[in-house]
Amino acid sequence: MPGTTTPRPAGLNSTADLPKPPGLHWNVRAKQPVDYSVSMVRGLLDPENPTLAHACGGGWGHPFRSLVVIDAAVDALYRGRFEAYFAHWRIEATWQVVQGDEEAKYLEQAILVTEAMSRMGILRRAEKVVAVGGGVVLDIVGFAASMYRRGVPYIRVPTTLIGQIDAGIGVKTGINYGHHKNRLGSYFAPELALIDPEFLRTIDPRHVANGMAEIVKMALVKDAALFDLLEATAGTITSDTLAGCGSAVSEVLSRAISGMLDELEPNLWEQVLERSVDYGHTFSPSLELRADPPLLHGEAVAVDMAICLALAHLRGHLSEEDTDRALRLMQGLGLPVAHPTFTRELLEEALADAVKHRDGLQRVPLTRGIGSVVFANDLTPEELGRALDFVTGWKATRNGELAGAAI
């Protein structure tokens, strides 16, 4: 109010009460528990199956709302079944269709998702966002959910193989920026990830191979038994056998998911930067966005893994026989082991960028035998060149066909 002043409390002096050196200091410490579930569910869109409805917070006899953000390709295939399911459980769905390819994984799409939240007027805690699609869509939606009102709950329904065994089960979100993959992102766990292998029936062979790359990664760094199983079954893994989820496929998927979660859980915030799950992710981020035509994520990871196999072999960590087995497995799964964009210069550039990401050290995971890793911090440009030559020479002389056993 003009002309009025607030009297200072008696005893306070504006000069004498200033903090004296070293001043005042407060520490704030808090812990935020992370609690989310990953569940394999058959028949997720069966109207009699309440799993998804309950995950959305509905299905208890009264109407409920959710925002469903869905990949455009999945929308074309499954919108009708989702609508019938939600109608059965009295869930009013607000739909937002987004593009699910890597070229669309930029800030504009994340903003589009936040605008959909705003138009719906989503309640900050009670109502959920349901992300349906592959890894790109799950990353975009997770990032948008982490930004909107500093966090709204979301559920993941991965519909691709790479989404079901990798992108959909961790806590990281991200979008690309410039030529850099996932340069902007957050750690933001979903409340639940619901995995129904039946969605895999409609993915094409290239996307089957794309997901298999991440499964091969887990086998190489952690699970020799999984590697043996892949060798025995790789030739017969298709979208139909994945969707059918027989005993062998079920073991492949569950071992891959379990192995990934075992590695992620004790280091969700990546305080420890020596991460075995970064295998195949040292050079690939630089390759994936520069290849023309574009590579899928798993394809770029496979090319990176081939280089790392060669590095491990040339350092004496991996026998010639196991190096050959691993390269043959990838090739037999339909994955590339080399790419013309992957020059020695790009390898050096990619490694330099990885050093920044890994806080000043290379921390490159290399296989030490099949099923374990060792970390290298002293790779040289000459070594990268020899590894590149090794893979090129191997590719020129080997036939990667795999027979595979019946599943």
ROVOGU-11145 format. One record per residue (C-alpha): x, y, z. Coordinates in steps of 0.1 Angstrom, whole numbers, padded with zeros to 4 digits, always signed. Layout:
REM ROVOGU-11145
XYZ...
***
This chain:
REM ROVOGU-11145
+0000+0000+0000+0015+0034-0009+0029+0054+0020+0030+0024+0044+0061+0005+0056+0064-0028+0074+0081-0023+0107+0112-0045+0113+0110-0069+0142+0126-0054+0173+0162-0064+0178+0171-0069+0141+0197-0047+0126+0200-0046+0088+0239-0045+0089+0247-0064+0120+0226-0094+0111+0242-0101+0077+0259-0136+0076+0296-0134+0084+0322-0155+0065+0321-0183+0057+0284-0175+0055+0254-0197+0060+0251-0231+0044+0223-0256+0040+0224-0292+0028+0193-0308+0014+0192-0346+0010+0164-0367-0003+0159-0401-0017+0133-0410-0043+0124-0447-0045+0119-0462-0079+0093-0489-0081+0080-0501-0114+0071-0535-0130+0078-0552-0163+0052-0579-0171+0048-0603-0199+0011-0606-0206-0006-0627-0233-0038-0614-0248-0034-0578-0236-0062-0566-0258-0086-0594-0250-0116-0576-0235-0117-0601-0207-0082-0593-0196-0083-0565-0171-0045-0559-0169-0043-0528-0191-0075-0513-0178-0063-0516-0142-0029-0502-0152-0047-0472-0166-0065-0468-0132-0099-0479-0147-0118-0511-0149-0135-0507-0115-0170-0500-0127-0168-0463-0133-0156-0442-0162-0120-0433-0164-0098-0413-0188-0064-0419-0203-0042-0403-0230-0031-0429-0255-0001-0419-0276+0004-0444-0303+0028-0450-0332+0011-0443-0366+0019-0477-0379+0005-0494-0348-0025-0472-0349-0033-0484-0384-0031-0520-0373-0046-0520-0338-0068-0489-0333-0100-0509-0336-0089-0534-0310-0077-0508-0286-0110-0489-0290-0131-0520-0283-0110-0528-0253-0112-0494-0238-0150-0492-0245-0154-0525-0227-0137-0512-0196-0154-0477-0198-0121-0459-0204-0124-0427-0223-0093-0426-0245-0079-0394-0259-0057-0403-0289-0025-0388-0301-0008-0404-0331+0029-0398-0335+0055-0410-0360+0077-0439-0349+0108-0436-0370+0141-0423-0359+0138-0392-0382+0109-0381-0360+0126-0385-0327+0130-0348-0321+0118-0321-0297+0088-0312-0319+0071-0346-0313+0077-0344-0276+0061-0310-0275+0032-0324-0296+0026-0350-0269+0027-0323-0241+0002-0303-0261-0021-0333-0262-0018-0336-0224-0028-0300-0221-0058-0302-0244-0070-0332-0225-0065-0315-0192-0049-0346-0178-0049-0348-0140-0014-0346-0127-0013-0378-0107-0046-0398-0111-0047-0401-0149-0021-0420-0170-0005-0416-0204-0003-0449-0223+0026-0451-0247+0021-0476-0275+0047-0484-0301+0084-0491-0306+0115-0476-0289+0112-0442-0306+0077-0436-0294+0084-0449-0260+0114-0425-0257+0094-0395-0269+0064-0401-0247+0086-0408-0216+0105-0376-0222+0073-0356-0227+0058-0372-0195+0090-0362-0176+0086-0326-0187+0049-0320-0184+0042-0304-0150+0076-0319-0140+0062-0354-0143+0030-0373-0150+0026-0410-0147+0028-0432-0179+0026-0468-0190+0046-0484-0217+0031-0509-0242+0060-0518-0265+0050-0533-0298+0084-0541-0314+0110-0566-0304+0136-0539-0295+0110-0521-0275+0100-0553-0256+0135-0563-0246+0154-0530-0244+0138-0496-0249+0106-0503-0230+0120-0517-0198+0145-0492-0185+0141-0457-0171+0158-0436-0197+0140-0414-0221+0155-0393-0249+0152-0375-0281+0178-0367-0308+0194-0333-0312+0214-0323-0342+0235-0354-0353+0235-0367-0318+0213-0396-0307+0194-0392-0274+0214-0360-0266+0184-0346-0247+0167-0369-0222+0158-0378-0187+0156-0407-0162+0119-0412-0157+0105-0446-0149+0071-0457-0162+0047-0471-0137+0045-0503-0157+0057-0519-0189+0033-0545-0204+0048-0568-0229+0026-0589-0252+0046-0609-0277+0014-0611-0299+0022-0576-0312+0054-0590-0328+0033-0610-0353+0030-0578-0374+0066-0566-0374+0087-0572-0406+0119-0594-0407+0141-0563-0406+0126-0552-0373+0129-0588-0360+0167-0586-0367+0167-0551-0352+0155-0564-0319+0177-0595-0320+0208-0573-0320+0201-0562-0284+0195-0598-0274+0228-0608-0289+0244-0580-0269+0230-0594-0237+0243-0628-0246+0278-0616-0254+0282-0595-0222+0264-0616-0197+0248-0649-0207+0268-0676-0225+0238-0699-0222+0216-0674-0241+0243-0672-0268+0242-0710-0272+0204-0709-0273+0205-0682-0300+0229-0702-0321+0206-0732-0319+0174-0713-0328+0184-0682-0347+0176-0696-0382+0139-0701-0372+0132-0669-0353+0105-0651-0372+0077-0627-0363+0053-0657-0361+0075-0677-0338+0081-0647-0316+0044-0640-0313+0037-0677-0307+0063-0675-0278+0070-0712-0276+0093-0725-0249+0126-0716-0267+0115-0681-0277+0100-0676-0242+0134-0684-0228+0152-0662-0252+0129-0632-0244+0129-0638-0206+0167-0642-0204+0172-0610-0224+0148-0590-0203+0160-0605-0170+0197-0599-0179+0190-0563-0189+0171-0555-0157+0198-0572-0136+0223-0548-0151+0201-0517-0149+0186-0520-0114+0217-0513-0093+0228-0484-0115+0195-0468-0127+0210-0433-0126+0242-0444-0142+0264-0432-0113+0288-0460-0124+0298-0454-0160+0314-0488-0167+0282-0503-0180+0282-0536-0198+0249-0527-0214+0268-0500-0233+0283-0528-0254+0277-0519-0290+0268-0484-0281+0302-0467-0283+0305-0461-0320+0269-0467-0331+0254-0434-0319+0275-0416-0345+0268-0441-0372+0230-0444-0368+0221-0408-0377+0246-0405-0405+0240-0436-0425+0221-0430-0458+0198-0447-0461+0192-0447-0424+0201-0477-0402+0178-0490-0375+0192-0488-0340+0199-0525-0337+0216-0525-0371+0240-0498-0360+0246-0516-0327+0254-0548-0347+0281-0529-0367+0295-0515-0335+0295-0549-0319+0314-0564-0348+0342-0538-0343+0342-0545-0306+0345-0583-0313+0375-0576-0335+0391-0553-0308+0386-0580-0282+0400-0607-0305+0430-0586-0314+0437-0579-0277+0436-0616-0269+0403-0614-0249+0383-0635-0274+0394-0666-0293+0393-0668-0331+0366-0695-0328+0343-0674-0305+0349-0643-0326+0338-0662-0357+0308-0677-0339+0296-0642-0328+0300-0626-0362+0283-0656-0379+0254-0654-0354+0248-0617-0362+0251-0622-0399+0228-0653-0397+0202-0631-0379+0202-0607-0409+0222-0581-0392+0250-0561-0408+0285-0564-0395+0300-0536-0415+0289-0504-0431+0306-0480-0456+0299-0450-0434+0320-0466-0406+0354-0454-0415+0384-0451-0392+0379-0414-0390+0343-0418-0379+0354-0444-0353+0378-0419-0338+0352-0392-0338+0327-0415-0322+0351-0426-0295+0360-0390-0287+0323-0382-0282+0319-0414-0261+0347-0401-0239+0327-0370-0231+0296-0390-0224+0316-0413-0201+0332-0385-0181+0366-0384-0196+0375-0421-0200+0368-0444-0229+0352-0471-0207+0346-0493-0238+0331-0527-0229+0348-0556-0248+0339-0592-0245+0363-0613-0224+0351-0647-0237+0315-0650-0245+0293-0640-0215+0315-0614-0197+0332-0581-0204+0363-0561-0196+0366-0523-0200+0392-0506-0222+0405-0471-0217+0435-0471-0240+0422-0479-0275+0444-0462-0301+0435-0449-0336+0457-0476-0351+0439-0503-0331+0406-0490-0344+0419-0492-0380+0431-0528-0375+0397-0538-0361+0380-0522-0391+0403-0542-0414+0396-0574-0395+0358-0571-0399+0361-0562-0436+0383-0592-0442+0360-0615-0422+0330-0603-0441+0346-0609-0474+0354-0646-0467+0325-0659-0445+0290-0672-0452+0268-0663-0422+0239-0687-0428+0226-0704-0398+0204-0735-0400+0188-0732-0365+0167-0758-0348+0130-0759-0348+0113-0738-0321
***
